[in-house]
């Protein structure tokens, strides 16, 4: 097992509640190394983190590991089977109101 895969496995298994369901597939092509991560449904939020901050941090650390081994390492996190993409209220603002309606809601 390569250093990048060992590192990712250690970090992810330390984060999740169901470490037995962690699956990492490593592929190498002309673009570099791609690590594809699959975890249990209940652990997806822990791996991604609030606003994706945990996933961003893991990706940053993987790039550092890759630099030490003279390779480019990327991480892909698979959506669990049967899950639906989440829609956050702040990501989809209500644009159906007119300016007058929005001003009335503010009660100025």
N, CA, C and O of each residue as an XYZ file, in Angstrom:
432
protein
N       0.846     -1.174      0.000
C       0.000      0.000      0.000
C       0.896      1.243      0.000
O       1.887      1.303      0.728
N       0.540      2.224     -0.814
C       1.333      3.443     -0.942
C       1.137      4.355      0.267
O       0.166      4.220      1.011
N       2.080      5.289      0.451
C       2.021      6.213      1.587
C       0.756      7.055      1.587
O       0.158      7.272      2.641
N       0.334      7.537      0.402
C      -0.852      8.383      0.351
C      -2.103      7.609      0.756
O      -2.970      8.148      1.443
N      -2.200      6.365      0.341
C      -3.351      5.537      0.695
C      -3.340      5.205      2.184
O      -4.382      5.241      2.839
N      -2.175      4.887      2.714
C      -2.060      4.605      4.149
C      -2.461      5.818      4.972
O      -3.182      5.699      5.963
N      -1.987      6.994      4.551
C      -2.302      8.221      5.274
C      -3.807      8.480      5.254
O      -4.405      8.749      6.296
N      -4.420      8.401      4.072
C      -5.856      8.657      3.961
C      -6.656      7.653      4.790
O      -7.610      8.025      5.473
N      -6.268      6.395      4.726
C      -6.975      5.369      5.497
C      -6.891      5.656      6.997
O      -7.885      5.520      7.710
N      -5.727      6.045      7.469
C      -5.558      6.358      8.891
C      -6.444      7.529      9.305
O      -7.134      7.461     10.322
N      -6.424      8.601      8.518
C      -7.203      9.793      8.865
C      -8.698      9.507      8.840
O      -9.416      9.857      9.777
N      -9.165      8.875      7.775
C     -10.605      8.628      7.635
C     -11.105      7.651      8.684
O     -12.163      7.872      9.274
N     -10.369      6.575      8.928
C     -10.809      5.602      9.937
C     -10.801      6.204     11.333
O     -11.534      5.742     12.208
N      -9.988      7.225     11.556
C      -9.990      7.915     12.844
C     -11.210      8.815     12.996
O     -11.646      9.084     14.115
N     -11.765      9.282     11.880
C     -12.912     10.195     11.910
C     -14.256      9.498     12.018
O     -15.154      9.988     12.703
N     -14.406      8.368     11.353
C     -15.727      7.769     11.156
C     -16.142      6.847     12.301
O     -15.318      6.416     13.108
N     -17.453      6.557     12.347
C     -18.002      5.628     13.341
C     -17.963      4.183     12.856
O     -17.930      3.256     13.666
N     -17.969      3.984     11.524
C     -17.977      2.635     10.951
C     -16.719      2.468     10.091
O     -16.793      2.545      8.865
N     -15.558      2.240     10.733
C     -14.313      2.149      9.968
C     -14.242      0.947      9.032
O     -13.462      0.951      8.079
N     -15.046     -0.080      9.293
C     -15.027     -1.260      8.422
C     -15.595     -0.973      7.036
O     -15.307     -1.708      6.091
N     -16.393      0.080      6.898
C     -17.010      0.420      5.614
C     -16.153      1.381      4.787
O     -16.552      1.762      3.686
N     -14.988      1.778      5.294
C     -14.111      2.676      4.544
C     -13.451      1.893      3.421
O     -12.853      0.840      3.645
N     -13.570      2.430      2.198
C     -12.991      1.775      1.033
C     -12.250      2.838      0.217
O     -12.808      3.885     -0.110
N     -10.996      2.556     -0.102
C     -10.174      3.489     -0.863
C      -9.651      2.775     -2.104
O      -9.048      1.705     -2.017
N      -9.892      3.385     -3.253
C      -9.383      2.850     -4.517
C      -8.367      3.841     -5.056
O      -8.656      5.030     -5.190
N      -7.168      3.342     -5.366
C      -6.081      4.196     -5.860
C      -5.845      3.916     -7.335
O      -5.604      2.777     -7.734
N      -5.917      4.980     -8.147
C      -5.626      4.850     -9.573
C      -4.577      5.888     -9.956
O      -4.550      6.993     -9.416
N      -3.720      5.514    -10.893
C      -2.655      6.394    -11.357
C      -2.788      6.576    -12.856
O      -2.951      5.603    -13.593
N      -2.719      7.830    -13.315
C      -2.714      8.107    -14.752
C      -1.773      9.279    -15.009
O      -1.000      9.661    -14.131
N      -1.836      9.850    -16.210
C      -0.917     10.936    -16.552
C      -1.172     12.202    -15.734
O      -0.296     13.063    -15.651
N      -2.355     12.331    -15.128
C      -2.680     13.494    -14.306
C      -2.172     13.343    -12.873
O      -2.111     14.327    -12.135
N      -1.816     12.154    -12.480
C      -1.337     11.914    -11.123
C      -2.085     10.774    -10.461
O      -2.541      9.843    -11.126
N      -2.205     10.854     -9.157
C      -2.853      9.814     -8.357
C      -4.257     10.282     -7.993
O      -4.449     11.421     -7.567
N      -5.225      9.406     -8.160
C      -6.595      9.692     -7.742
C      -6.986      8.668     -6.688
O      -6.969      7.463     -6.938
N      -7.337      9.163     -5.511
C      -7.835      8.309     -4.437
C      -9.340      8.495     -4.370
O      -9.827      9.606     -4.159
N     -10.073      7.411     -4.550
C     -11.528      7.454     -4.505
C     -11.974      6.846     -3.188
O     -11.680      5.688     -2.890
N     -12.688      7.643     -2.404
C     -13.079      7.257     -1.048
C     -14.566      6.957     -0.988
O     -15.383      7.720     -1.503
N     -14.913      5.842     -0.357
C     -16.300      5.484     -0.097
C     -16.430      5.191      1.388
O     -15.641      4.432      1.950
N     -17.438      5.800      2.026
C     -17.696      5.564      3.449
C     -19.167      5.242      3.636
O     -19.961      5.368      2.703
N     -19.529      4.826      4.840
C     -20.912      4.520      5.175
C     -21.735      5.812      5.157
O     -21.204      6.902      5.367
N     -23.041      5.670      4.902
C     -23.942      6.833      4.854
C     -23.864      7.702      6.099
O     -23.848      8.929      6.004
N     -23.816      7.068      7.268
C     -23.839      7.832      8.514
C     -22.558      8.641      8.730
O     -22.552      9.587      9.517
N     -21.488      8.281      8.047
C     -20.203      8.953      8.235
C     -19.908     10.033      7.201
O     -18.895     10.725      7.310
N     -20.764     10.191      6.210
C     -20.485     11.146      5.142
C     -20.325     12.574      5.676
O     -19.435     13.302      5.238
N     -21.167     12.966      6.599
C     -21.080     14.317      7.157
C     -19.781     14.561      7.898
O     -19.240     15.666      7.855
N     -19.277     13.547      8.572
C     -18.014     13.688      9.301
C     -16.838     13.843      8.351
O     -15.894     14.577      8.645
N     -16.887     13.164      7.225
C     -15.797     13.225      6.253
C     -15.800     14.565      5.514
O     -14.743     15.141      5.258
N     -16.978     15.051      5.179
C     -17.071     16.309      4.442
C     -16.931     17.501      5.381
O     -16.223     18.456      5.061
N     -17.590     17.460      6.525
C     -17.497     18.551      7.489
C     -18.390     19.723      7.118
O     -18.981     19.763      6.039
N     -18.472     20.670      8.034
C     -19.301     21.851      7.815
C     -18.725     22.677      6.679
O     -17.554     23.056      6.698
N     -19.560     22.947      5.696
C     -19.179     23.711      4.500
C     -18.002     23.075      3.757
O     -17.290     23.757      3.020
N     -17.801     21.780      3.948
C     -16.739     21.074      3.236
C     -15.347     21.310      3.775
O     -14.362     20.968      3.121
N     -15.249     21.889      4.959
C     -13.933     22.242      5.506
C     -13.066     21.036      5.826
O     -11.854     21.080      5.617
N     -13.655     19.963      6.326
C     -12.866     18.774      6.639
C     -12.319     18.146      5.369
O     -11.153     17.755      5.323
N     -13.153     18.046      4.335
C     -12.703     17.485      3.057
C     -11.598     18.347      2.449
O     -10.634     17.817      1.898
N     -11.729     19.669      2.546
C     -10.691     20.567      2.020
C      -9.375     20.356      2.750
O      -8.311     20.330      2.130
N      -9.446     20.206      4.063
C      -8.226     20.001      4.850
C      -7.561     18.672      4.501
O      -6.337     18.600      4.391
N      -8.357     17.631      4.328
C      -7.808     16.323      3.956
C      -7.146     16.406      2.585
O      -6.070     15.845      2.377
N      -7.790     17.108      1.648
C      -7.203     17.265      0.309
C      -5.880     18.025      0.365
O      -4.933     17.687     -0.345
N      -5.821     19.049      1.211
C      -4.577     19.813      1.363
C      -3.463     18.937      1.917
O      -2.334     18.980      1.429
N      -3.773     18.152      2.923
C      -2.771     17.261      3.499
C      -2.329     16.193      2.502
O      -1.157     15.816      2.479
N      -3.252     15.703      1.681
C      -2.884     14.721      0.660
C      -1.950     15.332     -0.379
O      -1.060     14.651     -0.888
N      -2.143     16.602     -0.696
C      -1.227     17.256     -1.634
C       0.183     17.331     -1.048
O       1.168     17.158     -1.765
N       0.273     17.587      0.250
C       1.579     17.624      0.914
C       2.235     16.247      0.877
O       3.425     16.129      0.584
N       1.461     15.214      1.172
C       1.984     13.844      1.100
C       2.451     13.546     -0.320
O       3.499     12.933     -0.520
N       1.674     13.977     -1.296
C       2.044     13.763     -2.695
C       3.328     14.487     -3.069
O       4.158     13.936     -3.792
N       3.505     15.718     -2.586
C       4.723     16.471     -2.891
C       5.960     15.768     -2.347
O       7.017     15.786     -2.977
N       5.830     15.158     -1.196
C       6.962     14.422     -0.618
C       7.337     13.213     -1.471
O       8.480     12.757     -1.445
N       6.371     12.701     -2.224
C       6.603     11.530     -3.075
C       6.662     11.901     -4.556
O       6.570     11.027     -5.418
N       6.813     13.184     -4.852
C       6.897     13.681     -6.230
C       5.713     13.241     -7.082
O       5.890     12.796     -8.216
N       4.513     13.366     -6.537
C       3.309     13.035     -7.298
C       2.196     14.007     -6.935
O       2.243     14.678     -5.904
N       1.204     14.066     -7.799
C       0.039     14.908     -7.563
C      -1.088     13.995     -7.094
O      -1.472     13.061     -7.799
N      -1.618     14.267     -5.898
C      -2.643     13.407     -5.315
C      -3.960     14.174     -5.224
O      -4.005     15.282     -4.689
N      -5.023     13.583     -5.747
C      -6.361     14.159     -5.670
C      -7.287     13.186     -4.966
O      -7.076     11.974     -4.994
N      -8.321     13.735     -4.331
C      -9.286     12.926     -3.595
C     -10.673     13.120     -4.170
O     -11.128     14.247     -4.366
N     -11.345     11.999     -4.440
C     -12.743     12.012     -4.861
C     -13.536     11.276     -3.793
O     -13.185     10.159     -3.413
N     -14.599     11.897     -3.312
C     -15.447     11.280     -2.294
C     -16.736     10.836     -2.975
O     -17.492     11.659     -3.491
N     -16.980      9.528     -2.972
C     -18.187      8.979     -3.599
C     -19.404      9.250     -2.744
O     -19.358      9.150     -1.518
N     -20.511      9.599     -3.418
C     -21.790      9.722     -2.725
C     -22.268      8.323     -2.355
O     -22.144      7.407     -3.167
N     -22.804      8.131     -1.167
C     -23.334      6.809     -0.813
C     -24.527      6.456     -1.692
O     -25.256      7.337     -2.148
N     -24.719      5.167     -1.926
C     -25.835      4.716     -2.747
C     -27.150      5.099     -2.089
O     -27.319      4.967     -0.877
N     -28.080      5.577     -2.913
C     -29.403      5.930     -2.411
C     -29.487      7.295     -1.776
O     -30.554      7.674     -1.293
N     -28.401      8.049     -1.756
C     -28.462      9.372     -1.143
C     -28.892     10.398     -2.172
O     -28.687     10.218     -3.372
N     -29.487     11.470     -1.692
C     -29.901     12.559     -2.560
C     -29.031     13.767     -2.253
O     -28.674     13.993     -1.096
N     -28.683     14.548     -3.272
C     -27.887     15.746     -3.029
C     -28.632     16.681     -2.082
O     -29.842     16.865     -2.211
N     -27.924     17.258     -1.149
C     -28.536     18.172     -0.200
C     -28.607     19.569     -0.803
O     -27.694     20.018     -1.496
N     -29.705     20.235     -0.520
C     -29.871     21.610     -0.963
C     -29.962     22.467      0.284
O     -30.848     22.272      1.117
N     -29.055     23.407      0.409
C     -29.018     24.271      1.576
C     -29.755     25.565      1.257
O     -29.625     26.089      0.151
N     -30.522     26.086      2.199
C     -31.307     27.297      1.937
C     -30.455     28.472      1.457
O     -30.895     29.225      0.589
N     -29.262     28.646      1.993
C     -28.432     29.772      1.589
C     -27.896     29.602      0.170
O     -27.537     30.586     -0.477
N     -27.840     28.371     -0.317
C     -27.318     28.111     -1.657
C     -28.372     28.363     -2.729
O     -28.038     28.577     -3.894
N     -29.647     28.337     -2.337
C     -30.718     28.564     -3.303
C     -31.632     29.671     -2.781
O     -32.666     29.384     -2.177
N     -31.265     30.923     -3.005
C     -32.087     32.015     -2.485
C     -33.448     32.046     -3.182
O     -33.598     31.604     -4.321
N     -34.425     32.579     -2.466
C     -35.769     32.685     -3.003
C     -35.815     33.895     -3.935
O     -35.875     35.033     -3.470
N     -35.786     33.660     -5.228
C     -35.763     34.749     -6.203
C     -37.136     35.013     -6.794
O     -37.261     35.784     -7.745
N     -38.172     34.383     -6.243
C     -39.498     34.561     -6.808
C     -40.174     35.824     -6.300
O     -41.199     36.217     -6.856
N     -39.653     36.474     -5.273
C     -40.248     37.696     -4.739
C     -39.778     38.903     -5.530
O     -38.662     38.945     -6.048
N     -40.660     39.874     -5.604
C     -40.268     41.137     -6.215
C     -39.551     41.977     -5.171
O     -39.542     41.631     -3.990
N     -38.963     43.056     -5.592
C     -38.273     43.958     -4.668
C     -39.256     44.530     -3.660
O     -38.934     44.644     -2.477
N     -40.442     44.889     -4.110
C     -41.453     45.444     -3.205
C     -41.861     44.433     -2.138
O     -42.033     44.788     -0.972
N     -42.015     43.165     -2.542
C     -42.372     42.118     -1.576
C     -41.256     41.902     -0.564
O     -41.515     41.725      0.626
N     -40.020     41.918     -1.036
C     -38.886     41.750     -0.133
C     -38.795     42.908      0.837
O     -38.495     42.698      2.012
N     -39.046     44.123      0.381
C     -39.019     45.304      1.261
C     -40.138     45.234      2.295
O     -39.953     45.632      3.445
N     -41.310     44.724      1.879
C     -42.433     44.577      2.810
C     -42.104     43.562      3.889
O     -42.523     43.717      5.037
N     -41.344     42.505      3.526
C     -40.950     41.506      4.506
C     -40.010     42.097      5.556
O     -40.025     41.672      6.711
N     -39.201     43.067      5.162
C     -38.282     43.697      6.100
C     -38.979     44.611      7.086
O     -38.425     44.921      8.140
N     -40.194     45.051      6.757
C     -41.017     45.924      7.621
C     -40.272     47.187      8.001
O     -40.198     47.548      9.176
N     -39.727     47.848      7.016
C     -39.006     49.106      7.256
C     -39.943     50.282      7.249
O     -39.509     51.419      7.434
